[in-house]
């Protein structure tokens, strides 16, 4: 794959993650993060 293709994929992945984080309840996210860090 070319560098440009990797950049496009990276942008798409970041956009999807940002969208998911925006949709997920922040309190749930903090609780989940706390469990993962424990």
PQR file of N, CA, C, O and H, with PARSE charges and radii, in Angstrom:
ATOM      1  N   UNK A   1       0.847  -1.207   0.000 -0.4000 1.5000
ATOM      2  CA  UNK A   1       0.000   0.000   0.000 -0.0000 2.0000
ATOM      3  C   UNK A   1       0.881   1.256   0.000  0.5500 1.7000
ATOM      4  O   UNK A   1       2.003   1.251   0.506 -0.5500 1.4000
ATOM      5  N   UNK A   2       0.350   2.303  -0.568 -0.4000 1.5000
ATOM      6  CA  UNK A   2       1.108   3.553  -0.621 -0.0000 2.0000
ATOM      7  C   UNK A   2       0.923   4.359   0.650  0.5500 1.7000
ATOM      8  O   UNK A   2       0.023   4.097   1.449 -0.5500 1.4000
ATOM      9  H   UNK A   2      -0.562   2.307  -0.978  0.4000 1.0000
ATOM     10  N   UNK A   3       1.787   5.339   0.821 -0.4000 1.5000
ATOM     11  CA  UNK A   3       1.709   6.196   2.010 -0.0000 2.0000
ATOM     12  C   UNK A   3       0.378   6.933   2.053  0.5500 1.7000
ATOM     13  O   UNK A   3      -0.210   7.101   3.121 -0.5500 1.4000
ATOM     14  H   UNK A   3       2.518   5.552   0.173  0.4000 1.0000
ATOM     15  N   UNK A   4      -0.095   7.372   0.889 -0.4000 1.5000
ATOM     16  CA  UNK A   4      -1.363   8.110   0.843 -0.0000 2.0000
ATOM     17  C   UNK A   4      -2.515   7.223   1.303  0.5500 1.7000
ATOM     18  O   UNK A   4      -3.406   7.677   2.020 -0.5500 1.4000
ATOM     19  H   UNK A   4       0.383   7.236   0.022  0.4000 1.0000
ATOM     20  N   UNK A   5      -2.493   5.949   0.887 -0.4000 1.5000
ATOM     21  CA  UNK A   5      -3.553   5.030   1.310 -0.0000 2.0000
ATOM     22  C   UNK A   5      -3.535   4.849   2.822  0.5500 1.7000
ATOM     23  O   UNK A   5      -4.587   4.816   3.459 -0.5500 1.4000
ATOM     24  H   UNK A   5      -1.769   5.580   0.305  0.4000 1.0000
ATOM     25  N   UNK A   6      -2.337   4.731   3.396 -0.4000 1.5000
ATOM     26  CA  UNK A   6      -2.221   4.596   4.852 -0.0000 2.0000
ATOM     27  C   UNK A   6      -2.750   5.843   5.560  0.5500 1.7000
ATOM     28  O   UNK A   6      -3.399   5.741   6.601 -0.5500 1.4000
ATOM     29  H   UNK A   6      -1.482   4.758   2.878  0.4000 1.0000
ATOM     30  N   UNK A   7      -2.471   7.014   4.995 -0.4000 1.5000
ATOM     31  CA  UNK A   7      -2.946   8.267   5.590 -0.0000 2.0000
ATOM     32  C   UNK A   7      -4.467   8.338   5.554  0.5500 1.7000
ATOM     33  O   UNK A   7      -5.096   8.764   6.523 -0.5500 1.4000
ATOM     34  H   UNK A   7      -1.944   7.096   4.150  0.4000 1.0000
ATOM     35  N   UNK A   8      -5.059   7.920   4.433 -0.4000 1.5000
ATOM     36  CA  UNK A   8      -6.519   7.935   4.306 -0.0000 2.0000
ATOM     37  C   UNK A   8      -7.146   7.009   5.336  0.5500 1.7000
ATOM     38  O   UNK A   8      -8.119   7.372   5.997 -0.5500 1.4000
ATOM     39  H   UNK A   8      -4.548   7.575   3.645  0.4000 1.0000
ATOM     40  N   UNK A   9      -6.583   5.800   5.472 -0.4000 1.5000
ATOM     41  CA  UNK A   9      -7.103   4.838   6.451 -0.0000 2.0000
ATOM     42  C   UNK A   9      -6.983   5.398   7.863  0.5500 1.7000
ATOM     43  O   UNK A   9      -7.908   5.266   8.665 -0.5500 1.4000
ATOM     44  H   UNK A   9      -5.793   5.505   4.935  0.4000 1.0000
ATOM     45  N   UNK A  10      -5.848   6.024   8.171 -0.4000 1.5000
ATOM     46  CA  UNK A  10      -5.638   6.586   9.506 -0.0000 2.0000
ATOM     47  C   UNK A  10      -6.666   7.667   9.803  0.5500 1.7000
ATOM     48  O   UNK A  10      -7.206   7.724  10.908 -0.5500 1.4000
ATOM     49  H   UNK A  10      -5.097   6.131   7.519  0.4000 1.0000
ATOM     50  N   UNK A  11      -6.942   8.524   8.827 -0.4000 1.5000
ATOM     51  CA  UNK A  11      -7.925   9.600   9.018 -0.0000 2.0000
ATOM     52  C   UNK A  11      -9.313   9.017   9.257  0.5500 1.7000
ATOM     53  O   UNK A  11     -10.048   9.489  10.124 -0.5500 1.4000
ATOM     54  H   UNK A  11      -6.504   8.478   7.929  0.4000 1.0000
ATOM     55  N   UNK A  12      -9.671   7.992   8.487 -0.4000 1.5000
ATOM     56  CA  UNK A  12     -10.983   7.357   8.637 -0.0000 2.0000
ATOM     57  C   UNK A  12     -11.114   6.723  10.020  0.5500 1.7000
ATOM     58  O   UNK A  12     -12.143   6.869  10.679 -0.5500 1.4000
ATOM     59  H   UNK A  12      -9.074   7.608   7.782  0.4000 1.0000
ATOM     60  N   UNK A  13     -10.068   6.019  10.456 -0.4000 1.5000
ATOM     61  CA  UNK A  13     -10.100   5.367  11.770 -0.0000 2.0000
ATOM     62  C   UNK A  13     -10.253   6.400  12.881  0.5500 1.7000
ATOM     63  O   UNK A  13     -11.054   6.217  13.798 -0.5500 1.4000
ATOM     64  H   UNK A  13      -9.232   5.901   9.920  0.4000 1.0000
ATOM     65  N   UNK A  14      -9.490   7.480  12.798 -0.4000 1.5000
ATOM     66  CA  UNK A  14      -9.576   8.534  13.817 -0.0000 2.0000
ATOM     67  C   UNK A  14     -10.968   9.154  13.828  0.5500 1.7000
ATOM     68  O   UNK A  14     -11.511   9.447  14.893 -0.5500 1.4000
ATOM     69  H   UNK A  14      -8.840   7.628  12.053  0.4000 1.0000
ATOM     70  N   UNK A  15     -11.545   9.355  12.644 -0.4000 1.5000
ATOM     71  CA  UNK A  15     -12.883   9.945  12.553 -0.0000 2.0000
ATOM     72  C   UNK A  15     -13.919   9.025  13.181  0.5500 1.7000
ATOM     73  O   UNK A  15     -14.820   9.490  13.879 -0.5500 1.4000
ATOM     74  H   UNK A  15     -11.104   9.117  11.778  0.4000 1.0000
ATOM     75  N   UNK A  16     -13.799   7.720  12.938 -0.4000 1.5000
ATOM     76  CA  UNK A  16     -14.745   6.754  13.510 -0.0000 2.0000
ATOM     77  C   UNK A  16     -14.622   6.734  15.031  0.5500 1.7000
ATOM     78  O   UNK A  16     -15.627   6.733  15.741 -0.5500 1.4000
ATOM     79  H   UNK A  16     -13.067   7.342  12.371  0.4000 1.0000
ATOM     80  N   UNK A  17     -13.384   6.717  15.528 -0.4000 1.5000
ATOM     81  CA  UNK A  17     -13.169   6.703  16.979 -0.0000 2.0000
ATOM     82  C   UNK A  17     -13.751   7.965  17.614  0.5500 1.7000
ATOM     83  O   UNK A  17     -14.394   7.894  18.660 -0.5500 1.4000
ATOM     84  H   UNK A  17     -12.567   6.718  14.951  0.4000 1.0000
ATOM     85  N   UNK A  18     -13.526   9.116  16.982 -0.4000 1.5000
ATOM     86  CA  UNK A  18     -14.048  10.378  17.509 -0.0000 2.0000
ATOM     87  C   UNK A  18     -15.572  10.351  17.540  0.5500 1.7000
ATOM     88  O   UNK A  18     -16.184  10.836  18.491 -0.5500 1.4000
ATOM     89  H   UNK A  18     -13.003   9.173  16.132  0.4000 1.0000
ATOM     90  N   UNK A  19     -16.185   9.784  16.500 -0.4000 1.5000
ATOM     91  CA  UNK A  19     -17.646   9.698  16.434 -0.0000 2.0000
ATOM     92  C   UNK A  19     -18.180   8.797  17.544  0.5500 1.7000
ATOM     93  O   UNK A  19     -19.165   9.128  18.205 -0.5500 1.4000
ATOM     94  H   UNK A  19     -15.688   9.390  15.728  0.4000 1.0000
ATOM     95  N   UNK A  20     -17.520   7.653  17.743 -0.4000 1.5000
ATOM     96  CA  UNK A  20     -17.947   6.722  18.794 -0.0000 2.0000
ATOM     97  C   UNK A  20     -17.832   7.380  20.168  0.5500 1.7000
ATOM     98  O   UNK A  20     -18.735   7.264  20.996 -0.5500 1.4000
ATOM     99  H   UNK A  20     -16.721   7.385  17.207  0.4000 1.0000
ATOM    100  N   UNK A  21     -16.714   8.073  20.404 -0.4000 1.5000
ATOM    101  CA  UNK A  21     -16.517   8.735  21.695 -0.0000 2.0000
ATOM    102  C   UNK A  21     -17.574   9.812  21.921  0.5500 1.7000
ATOM    103  O   UNK A  21     -18.005  10.038  23.051 -0.5500 1.4000
ATOM    104  H   UNK A  21     -15.980   8.168  19.731  0.4000 1.0000
ATOM    105  N   UNK A  22     -17.990  10.476  20.839 -0.4000 1.5000
ATOM    106  CA  UNK A  22     -18.996  11.531  20.959 -0.0000 2.0000
ATOM    107  C   UNK A  22     -20.363  10.931  21.280  0.5500 1.7000
ATOM    108  O   UNK A  22     -21.174  11.552  21.967 -0.5500 1.4000
ATOM    109  H   UNK A  22     -17.640  10.292  19.921  0.4000 1.0000
ATOM    110  N   UNK A  23     -20.613   9.720  20.780 -0.4000 1.5000
ATOM    111  CA  UNK A  23     -21.921   9.095  20.983 -0.0000 2.0000
ATOM    112  C   UNK A  23     -22.014   8.389  22.338  0.5500 1.7000
ATOM    113  O   UNK A  23     -23.080   8.341  22.951 -0.5500 1.4000
ATOM    114  H   UNK A  23     -19.954   9.216  20.222  0.4000 1.0000
ATOM    115  N   UNK A  24     -20.885   7.842  22.795 -0.4000 1.5000
ATOM    116  CA  UNK A  24     -20.890   7.093  24.058 -0.0000 2.0000
ATOM    117  C   UNK A  24     -21.025   8.042  25.244  0.5500 1.7000
ATOM    118  O   UNK A  24     -20.474   9.143  25.245 -0.5500 1.4000
ATOM    119  H   UNK A  24     -20.019   7.880  22.297  0.4000 1.0000
ATOM    120  N   UNK A  25     -21.768   7.594  26.249 -0.4000 1.5000
ATOM    121  CA  UNK A  25     -21.929   8.406  27.453 -0.0000 2.0000
ATOM    122  C   UNK A  25     -20.567   8.564  28.132  0.5500 1.7000
ATOM    123  O   UNK A  25     -19.853   7.584  28.346 -0.5500 1.4000
ATOM    124  H   UNK A  25     -22.215   6.699  26.247  0.4000 1.0000
ATOM    125  N   UNK A  26     -20.219   9.799  28.465 -0.4000 1.5000
ATOM    126  CA  UNK A  26     -18.906  10.071  29.046 -0.0000 2.0000
ATOM    127  C   UNK A  26     -18.695   9.338  30.368  0.5500 1.7000
ATOM    128  O   UNK A  26     -17.590   8.873  30.651 -0.5500 1.4000
ATOM    129  H   UNK A  26     -20.799  10.595  28.291  0.4000 1.0000
ATOM    130  N   UNK A  27     -19.739   9.235  31.172 -0.4000 1.5000
ATOM    131  CA  UNK A  27     -19.589   8.556  32.462 -0.0000 2.0000
ATOM    132  C   UNK A  27     -19.263   7.079  32.258  0.5500 1.7000
ATOM    133  O   UNK A  27     -18.447   6.507  32.981 -0.5500 1.4000
ATOM    134  H   UNK A  27     -20.636   9.613  30.943  0.4000 1.0000
ATOM    135  N   UNK A  28     -19.911   6.472  31.266 -0.4000 1.5000
ATOM    136  CA  UNK A  28     -19.651   5.068  30.955 -0.0000 2.0000
ATOM    137  C   UNK A  28     -18.208   4.894  30.500  0.5500 1.7000
ATOM    138  O   UNK A  28     -17.541   3.921  30.852 -0.5500 1.4000
ATOM    139  H   UNK A  28     -20.574   6.937  30.680  0.4000 1.0000
ATOM    140  N   UNK A  29     -17.738   5.861  29.706 -0.4000 1.5000
ATOM    141  CA  UNK A  29     -16.373   5.812  29.178 -0.0000 2.0000
ATOM    142  C   UNK A  29     -15.355   5.897  30.316  0.5500 1.7000
ATOM    143  O   UNK A  29     -14.368   5.161  30.336 -0.5500 1.4000
ATOM    144  H   UNK A  29     -18.280   6.652  29.420  0.4000 1.0000
ATOM    145  N   UNK A  30     -15.606   6.801  31.259 -0.4000 1.5000
ATOM    146  CA  UNK A  30     -14.698   6.965  32.398 -0.0000 2.0000
ATOM    147  C   UNK A  30     -14.683   5.695  33.246  0.5500 1.7000
ATOM    148  O   UNK A  30     -13.635   5.266  33.727 -0.5500 1.4000
ATOM    149  H   UNK A  30     -16.408   7.399  31.243  0.4000 1.0000
ATOM    150  N   UNK A  31     -15.864   5.103  33.419 -0.4000 1.5000
ATOM    151  CA  UNK A  31     -15.966   3.878  34.213 -0.0000 2.0000
ATOM    152  C   UNK A  31     -15.191   2.746  33.541  0.5500 1.7000
ATOM    153  O   UNK A  31     -14.479   1.988  34.200 -0.5500 1.4000
ATOM    154  H   UNK A  31     -16.716   5.452  33.029  0.4000 1.0000
ATOM    155  N   UNK A  32     -15.342   2.643  32.222 -0.4000 1.5000
ATOM    156  CA  UNK A  32     -14.644   1.599  31.465 -0.0000 2.0000
ATOM    157  C   UNK A  32     -13.135   1.811  31.529  0.5500 1.7000
ATOM    158  O   UNK A  32     -12.380   0.857  31.716 -0.5500 1.4000
ATOM    159  H   UNK A  32     -15.920   3.258  31.686  0.4000 1.0000
ATOM    160  N   UNK A  33     -12.696   3.061  31.374 -0.4000 1.5000
ATOM    161  CA  UNK A  33     -11.273   3.379  31.424 -0.0000 2.0000
ATOM    162  C   UNK A  33     -10.710   3.026  32.801  0.5500 1.7000
ATOM    163  O   UNK A  33      -9.593   2.522  32.913 -0.5500 1.4000
ATOM    164  H   UNK A  33     -13.310   3.836  31.223  0.4000 1.0000
ATOM    165  N   UNK A  34     -11.494   3.296  33.846 -0.4000 1.5000
ATOM    166  CA  UNK A  34     -11.053   2.985  35.200 -0.0000 2.0000
ATOM    167  C   UNK A  34     -10.848   1.495  35.391  0.5500 1.7000
ATOM    168  O   UNK A  34      -9.910   1.069  36.064 -0.5500 1.4000
ATOM    169  H   UNK A  34     -12.402   3.705  33.755  0.4000 1.0000
ATOM    170  N   UNK A  35     -11.744   0.694  34.785 -0.4000 1.5000
ATOM    171  CA  UNK A  35     -11.610  -0.757  34.903 -0.0000 2.0000
ATOM    172  C   UNK A  35     -10.388  -1.252  34.138  0.5500 1.7000
ATOM    173  O   UNK A  35      -9.688  -2.157  34.593 -0.5500 1.4000
ATOM    174  H   UNK A  35     -12.506   1.040  34.238  0.4000 1.0000
ATOM    175  N   UNK A  36     -10.135  -0.656  32.977 -0.4000 1.5000
ATOM    176  CA  UNK A  36      -8.993  -1.089  32.164 -0.0000 2.0000
ATOM    177  C   UNK A  36      -7.674  -0.740  32.844  0.5500 1.7000
ATOM    178  O   UNK A  36      -6.704  -1.492  32.751 -0.5500 1.4000
ATOM    179  H   UNK A  36     -10.704   0.079  32.608  0.4000 1.0000
ATOM    180  N   UNK A  37      -7.639   0.416  33.537 -0.4000 1.5000
ATOM    181  CA  UNK A  37      -6.408   0.853  34.189 -0.0000 2.0000
ATOM    182  C   UNK A  37      -6.157   0.098  35.488  0.5500 1.7000
ATOM    183  O   UNK A  37      -5.026   0.038  35.970 -0.5500 1.4000
ATOM    184  H   UNK A  37      -8.427   1.027  33.612  0.4000 1.0000
ATOM    185  N   UNK A  38      -7.203  -0.470  36.046 -0.4000 1.5000
ATOM    186  CA  UNK A  38      -7.067  -1.163  37.326 -0.0000 2.0000
ATOM    187  C   UNK A  38      -6.190  -2.402  37.232  0.5500 1.7000
ATOM    188  O   UNK A  38      -5.983  -3.090  38.232 -0.5500 1.4000
ATOM    189  H   UNK A  38      -8.122  -0.421  35.655  0.4000 1.0000
TER
END
